[in-house]
Amino acid sequence: MNRPFYLASLLFFIFFWNCSSEDVDEIPQEETPIIVPESLYFPPLTSNTWETESASELNWNTNQLAPLLNYLEEKNTKSFIILHKGKIVVETYMDGHTETSPWYWASAGKTLTTAVAGIAQEENLLNLNDKVSDYIGTGWTSASLDKENLITCKNLLSMTSGLDDGLGDGIAPNDLQYLADAGTRWAYHGVFVKMQDVVAAASNQSWDDYFTAKLKNRIGMTGTWIPNGNANVYWSTTRSMARFGLLMAANGKWENTQIIPESFVNEATSTTQNINLAYGYLWWLNGKTSYRLPQTQLQFSGELIPNAPQDMYCALGKNDQKIYIVPSKDLVIVRMGNAADDANFALSDFDNVLWEKISAFIN
């Protein structure tokens, strides 16, 4: 994300920001049973209050908190939150950032598209097994009609469209060229954003209106989508990002209301194809035997983040925007900021070192 975009976005928020409330192939059968946290706390929808819990009450290693926060500050962090069963245990802001400052989710925001797609399917507006062209018409790619019609909504969410990622992240038909049959190749590609067009067409609403009504307002999030080239980037406060993480940790439920179907949450956070075992529906999965990364067709052995719990799944965005969810420990962890080291598209070495520090603190 370049400096002109930052300046333009800041000007946008001066005038429009509103923070009133929160000032395919056969799939491997390796789904993990859903763990339902007990006594989850949910912050009020229209209040900035949020209950806290102390690390000492949890018997965490409080002497390891300072090394964790020092490392975060050294690595260009702007905000960091740890929730335990929904309550805030750690919340810190750095580098001039505050509780009400907006920041971009980058590709961590892809998971918002997944959530809304699951809601739309539950409302019988669409079926993720259908081909994309059923909703947005044919000719949305430059592939032949028979090849284009192989691409389903699930292919968009699992990054298996078969379209040529070597041409960049453009989403005009000329940018979307056939490379392989859908479902036979995993490649990180901006074409997933077409799922937002599918939802808009299926719901007969704009993407933003449907997202706001069906997800954002129902969990008390603030924020807005800002177009950036071919991308549609979500900006919000850190607490809004934590609210979405909490919704996922609660298996799609907010208090007594099921917002995202529980079965879909489990499906989206399990391996969705047999090429990149560490990928669900735009969610990254730890604890698998191998993984693939953006901009390469190499397969790497081992877990995505070895120092993190095996059942962790995460939303990862450019320059180290993070939502980590750990069902076995009732944790939601959010990090926002600039790149910890070099610019990156999702995973970086920072994740594993950060989890070494987190584990020393919480264990």
Secondary structure, 3 states (H helix, E strand, C coil): CCHHHHHHHHHHHHHHCCCCCCCCCCCCCCCCCCCCCCCCCCCCCCCCCCCECCCCCCCCCHHHHHHHHHHHHHCCEEEEEEEECCEEEEEEECCCCCCCCCEECHHHHHHHHHHHHHHHHHCCCCCCCCECHHHHCCCCCCCCHHHHCCCEHHHHHHCCCCECHHHCCCCCHHHCCECCCCCCCCCCCHHHHHHHHHHHHHHCCCHHHHHHHHHHHHHCCCCEEEEECCEEEEEECHHHHHHHHHHHHCCCEECCEECCCHHHHHHHCCCCCCCCCCECCCCEECCCCEECCCCCCCCEECCCCCCCCCCCEEEEECCCEEEEEEHHHCEEEEEEECCCCCCCCCCCHHHHHHHHHHHHHHC
